[in-house]
Amino acid sequence: MFGRRERTLRRILIVEDEPLVAFDNEHFLRDAGYEIVATVDTVSEAVGAITEQVDLVLADVNLSDGGCGQDVARAAQQKGVPLIFVTGSPPENVKDLAVGLLSKPYSQRDLLAAIELVDAKLSGKPAKRPPRSFTLFAT
């Protein structure tokens, strides 16, 4: 009765070029009960990993191959997978490409809150107040 509600976003793809951030996010989210489908750092790896097995993409904008997270966002949109940009330098058209923006630096608590807010929004449930580092866009 008072348990946590069922998540609709359970399987996450992490697209991050900073190894320590990627490692921390992967382990933290796994410990929080999420399945990490993959952790990648290039556009081609990310686009290849966006399958029906992915419920949410967390993507940085600047990637290790010189590619741009905007290309990852477009691929996610084409496959109907929501994406949260996790970056300190969002693209100008961020609202057209993502369901939200988590600004670096951020805490693990803010990361978890951002994912939960997107999950609630996509499920039609009332959303809590977002942390200061997160902006949820209309979906």
Long-range contacts (C-beta under 8 A, 24 or more apart in sequence): 5-125, 7-33, 7-34, 7-119, 8-55, 8-119, 8-122, 8-123, 9-55, 9-56, 9-82, 9-115, 9-118, 9-119, 9-122, 10-34, 10-35, 10-55, 11-35, 11-36, 11-37, 11-53, 11-54, 11-55, 11-56, 12-36, 12-37, 12-54, 12-55, 12-56, 12-57, 12-58, 12-115, 13-37, 13-38, 13-39, 13-40, 13-46, 13-49, 13-50, 13-54, 13-56, 13-57, 13-58, 14-38, 14-39, 14-40, 14-58, 15-40, 15-41, 15-46, 15-57, 15-58, 15-59, 15-60, 15-63, 15-69, 15-72, 16-41, 16-58, 16-59, 16-60, 16-86, 17-41, 17-60, 17-62, 17-63, 17-64, 18-60, 21-60, 21-104, 24-108, 25-58, 25-86, 25-111, 28-108, 28-111, 28-112, 29-111, 29-112, 29-115, 32-112, 34-115, 41-65, 42-67, 43-67, 43-68, 43-69, 43-71, 43-72, 46-72, 46-75, 47-71, 47-72, 47-75, 50-75, 50-76, 50-79, 50-81, 51-79, 52-79, 54-81, 55-81, 55-82, 56-81, 56-82, 56-83, 56-84, 56-115, 56-118, 57-81, 57-82, 57-83, 57-84, 58-83, 58-84, 58-86, 58-102, 58-111, 58-115, 59-83, 59-84, 59-85, 59-86, 59-87, 59-98, 60-85, 60-86, 60-87, 61-85, 61-87, 61-89, 61-90, 61-91, 62-87, 62-89, 70-97, 73-97, 73-98, 82-118, 82-122, 82-139, 84-114, 84-115, 84-118, 86-111, 94-137, 95-137, 98-137, 99-136, 99-137, 99-139, 100-134, 100-135, 100-136, 100-137, 101-134, 101-135, 101-137, 102-133, 102-134, 103-133, 103-134, 103-135, 105-133, 106-131, 106-133, 106-134, 107-131, 107-133, 110-134
